Amino acid sequence: MSAPDVLIVGAGITGAAAALELAERGVSVEVIDRYGPAAMASGWTLAGVRQSGRHPAELPLARAAVRRWSELDRRLETETHYRQDGNLRLARTEAEVETVKALVEDQKAAGLDISFLADGATVREIVPALSPAVLAASWCPTDGHADPIATVTAYLRMAKRKGAKISTGEAVLSLQAAGEKITGAITGKRTISAGAVLAAPGILTNMLLEPLGHAIPLRRPLVTVLRSVVSPPMLGPVLGVANADMAARQEVTGHLRVTSGAETWNGALAEKTGKPVARTSMSKIMETIAKVSHVVPAFAEAEIEGVWGGVLDLTPDALPVIDRVPGFNNLVVATGFSGHGFGIGPVTGALAADLVVESVPEFDIAAFRFGRFAGAGFDQQTELTLHG
């Protein structure tokens, strides 16, 4: 395939899901990534599949995504390790109790199956491993989690079976433009002609946009991620907290995967064995262990198998950008998922696919328009209060 109808830059869950959607529609598509499947945000993530805590603009996408997740193993003909074991948003202080209570009221009004658990004893009936530090929680039984690497790899494998070309270990250095049209991309190895381009490379998005005279105001905070050795069963639901300074889940393999809150990061990506590496600090590792152990005491004794940093592509309002780039009628961008894009990937990939072939998107995406940061009201960044 020398000149695909659509070139997708980025092999995270959005790019991979878009590739399958397009291939199933008979569109010739090539996915290109400088590293490989889920090598950055999609693989760094906690990998929650949640509706609870979503912004009103994202909630319809999240609810639709859960329906798609329930059929995804069948569609991809392999195991994504998706489990619908629920989500608990924990409150550890009286102020957090009020935050969680308000969250439940708002999301119940929006039609979500979510309830407020008003005391710690009730919460511990669901997860006995929780400590008395937990005062209350929200409970959404239809939330869940999945394996990010397995999921993205499965999407790409199925897209390839449907005719898509997958090119990894190859970096797109720039996009070529002629007037209001993107004509293709230049990599370190070749020039690729394309009918249209979907740019979904996460924190690297502006490297492609800036030479075209555009940029999205992305911050790049770092989240510390720890993974234990296989541990006894203790967590069914995904755990979050009201101010987003920790989250945790237990993988189907038994490994515990926990994350810190987002912290300011001025580092640079390194590479190790062909993969991107964002290094965290000893102080952040110790802080994360302390915060997780405060609510899950057994974590303090868990052996740590892996530690990494995950860099967020955080927009000022913590909502993604899914839109055509102004001035270019065949360039679509899907980025800025702000640490909570994995769970809605099956839907955002489809929305991006719709845009790139000029179909009407299934959902209202006005809240995700490209130019929304140009006007007043975004002088300050929104604090990330919920993620994972």
N, C-alpha and C positions, 0 to 999 in steps of 0.2 A: 504494500500500500504506500505509494509515493506521495499522494496528495489526498489526505482524508477530508471528508466533509467537515468533520469537527476534530480539532486537536484539543485535548484536555491536558492542562499543565497541573500536575499534582495528583498523587495516587493515595490520598487520604480517603476517608469514607465518602465524602461528597463527590469527589472526582470519580471514584470507583462506581458508586451508585449511578451517577450520571452516565458513565460509559455503558453500563448494562442497559439502562433505559433506552439510550440511543441505538445500541446494537440491536435490541429487540424490535425497534421501529424500522430496522433496515438501513440506518444511517451508518456510513463508514466512519470509524472513529479510531483515533490513536491516543493512548494515555502515555504521557512521558513524565518521569520523575527522576530527579538527580540522585535519589537514594533507593527507594523501593517501597513496597506496600506499607502503609501506616507507619512510616519511618519517623514522622514528627508528631503533630498534635493528636492524630487519631490513635497512635500507638502509645503515646505518653500518658494518655488519659486514665482516669479512674474507670471509665467505661460504663457509667450508669446510663440506664434508659429510663428517664423520668419525665413525668408530666408535672409533678408537684414542684412548686416554686418557680414555674415558668412565667415570664412576662406575658401579659394578655395577647400580645401579637404573636408569640411563639406557641401558646397553648394549643390552638387548633392543629398546628403542625405536629406537636408532641403527641397529641391524642391519636392522630392519624398514623403517626410512626409506630405507636404501640400495636395498632392493628396489623401493620405490615411486618413488624418483628415477629408476631405470632405465626406468620406464614413463611418467614424468611428461610428457615432451614429447608423447607420443601422447595422453595423457588431456587435456592442456590445448590440444592442437592448435596448438602453437607452440613456439618454441625457448627453453628456459630456460638454454641454454649450459652444461648439466651435463656435466662430464667426470670420468670415473673414472680419474684419473691418479695416485692414491696419496697417501700422507701420510708425510713423514719427520719424526720428532721428534728433533731434533739434540741431541747432547751436546758441550759445549765445554770441560768440565773433568772431572777424574776423578770428582768428586762427582756430576756430572750423568750420567756414564756409568753409575754404580750406580743412579741414579734410573730411567733409561731401561731398564736391564736388568731391574729389578724390575717395571716396568710391563709389559714384554713377557711375563715369566713369569706374571704375574697374568692377563693378558688371553688368553694362550694357553690357560691352564687353564679360562678361561670359554668357549673355543671359537672365539675370533677368529683369523682368518688374519693373523698378525702375526709378524714375525721381528726378531731383534736383529742388526744389522750391526756387527761388533765392531771395525772399524777405518775410518779416514777414507777410505782408498783404495777400499774397497768402496762406501761411501756415494757417492763421487764418480763411480763407474761409473753411478749412476742420475742424478745431477745434476753434470756436470763443472764447472759454474760455482761450486761450493762451494769454500771456501778450506781450507787445512791446519788452520785453527782447529777444524774439525769432527773430533772424535775417534771418534765412533760415532753410531748412530742406531737408532731403531725404524723399521720399514718395514711399512706396511699398504697393500697394493696395491689394495684395494677401497674405499679412501677417495677423496674427490674434492672438487670445488668447483662452484659455479654462479653465475649472475648474479642478485643479490638483487632488483634492481628489476624485471628482466624476469620473474622467477619470480612475485613477488607480484602484479604487474600481470596476468600471465596467469591466475593463480588467480581474481582478482576479475572479469576479463573473462568467464571461463567460468562463474563463479557467476551473473553478470548474465544470461548467455545461458540459464541454467537457471531464471531467475525472481527472483534476488536483487536487491534495490535497493542501490545503492552511493551513499552520501552523503559527500562530502569537503568540506573547508573549513568544517566545522561542529563546534563543540566541545560535548561533553556536559558540562554544568556540575554536574549532580547526578542521583542516582537517586531515584525516588519509591517509598516503601514504605507498605504497609498491613498491619500485623501481621507475619506471617512470609512475606509475599509482596512482591516488587518489582513495581510496577504499570507502571513506565515510566521515562522519562528526560526531563529538561529540558535543552534546548540553548539557545544564544543566539538561536535563531530560532523554536522551537516546543516543544510537549510531545508526546512520542511514547509512546503506550501500547504495551505489549509483553507477550506471554505469559511470556517468560523473557528473561534478560539474560546474555550472556557478556561479561565484562570482561577485555579483553586489551590494555590501553593501555601496557604496559611501565612505565616510571618514573613515569607519572602515575596508577598504580593506586590509591594511597592517597588521592588527591583524591576518588575515588568512595567508598572504603570508610570513611574516617574519620567522615563524617557519619552513617554507619550503626552506629558504635560498634566498628569493626574496623580493623586495620592489619596489614600485613606488614612485618617489620623489614628493609627494603631499604636497602642502601647504594647510593650513586650514584657510583662511581669513573669516571674518564674514561680512555679509550683514544685515543691519537693515531693517526690514519690518514693515510698519504701515498699518493698515486697518481701514477705517473710518466707521461710521454708514452709513446707506443708505442715499445717497446724490442725488440731482437732476441730471439728465443726463447732462454730460459735456464732457466726453471723449468717442469717438467711437474707434479710433485707440489706439494702445499701443504707449506710448511715451518713447523714450530713448534720450540720449544726446551723443555728440561726444566723451566725455572722460569717459563715464560709471559711473559718480558719482551720478546718480539718474535715476530712471525709474518709470513709472506709467501706470496704466490701470484702467478702471472702469469695475467691474464685472457685469454680466448680472443682478445680484440682486440689483445693484446700489451702492454697497460698492466700495470705492476707495482703491486700493492696491498700495502702493508705496514702493520703495526700495532705499537704499543708495548705494554708491559705496562700493567696498570691502575694508575692513580695517584689518590690522594685528590683530590677535586674539590669545592669549595664554591661553584662558580659557579652561574649561573642560565641557563636557556635563553633565547636571544634569537631573533628572527625576521628572516629576510631573504627577500624575494620570496615570502612566504607559507609558508616552510619553517623548521623549527626549526634553530637553530645552537648548538652547544656549542663554545666557543673553547678551543683548546689554547694552549701557550706556546712561545716560541722555543727555550727550553732543552730542552723535551721533543721538539720537532722535531729538534733537533741530536742529541739522545741517541738517538732512534730511527734516524736516518740512520747513526750510528756503529755501533749494534748490528747493524743489518741488513748494513751494509758489511763488518763483521767476518767474517760467514759467506758473504756474496755480494759480493765486492769490486766487481763491475761496477755495483752500485747506487750507489756513491759518485759515479759520473760521470753517472748518469741525471738527466735534466731532470724537475723536479717540475711536474705539471700541476694538482694539487689537494691541499689539506690540510684536514682537518676533525677534530673531536673526536666520539667516540662514547661515549655515557653508558650504562653497564651497570646493569641492575636486579639487583643482586647480593644474594642471600639469605645468611644466616649459614652454610649448608652448601653453597652454590653449586649447589643443585638447585632446579628450578622448583616453583611451587605450581600444581597443577591439581586443583581440588576445588570443591565447593559451599561457599559462605560460611555459616558456622554461623548458625542462626537464620533463614535465608532459603532456602526450598526451591526457588526458581527463579532463583537467582543463582549463576553459576559464574565462577570466576576462573582465568585462565591467565596467569601472570606469573612474574617472577623467574628468567628463563632464564640470567642470569649470564654473558652473553657467548658462549654456545654453543648457542643455541636454533634458529638458522637451519637447520642440517642435519637436525634432527629435526622441523621444522615440519610436514611432511606427515603425521606420526603424531600429534604433540601436538594439531594441529587436529582430527583425527578423534576423539581422546580427549575433548577439550573438547566436541565435538559430541555424543558419546555421553552425557556427563553432563548436558548442558543439555536433552536430550529424555528423560532418565531411562532410557537403555539401559545395559546392562552393558559397561564398557570392555573393549576387546580385551586390554589388558595390565594387570598389577598396578600400581596407582598409589598404593599405601599410602605409599611414600616421599615422595610429593608432596602429602600431606595439608595442609590449611590450618593446623591447630592444632599442628603439630609443634614450633613454637618456643616454646610456652607453658611447657613444663616445663624441668627442669634440663638442662644439657649444651650450651646455646647462649649462654652468657655471653660467649664470645669468637667473633669471626668466623673462619671458615675462610679461610686464605690461598688465593688463587686460584693454583693451580700449573699448570693447563692450560686453555687457552681457544682459540677459533678453530675 
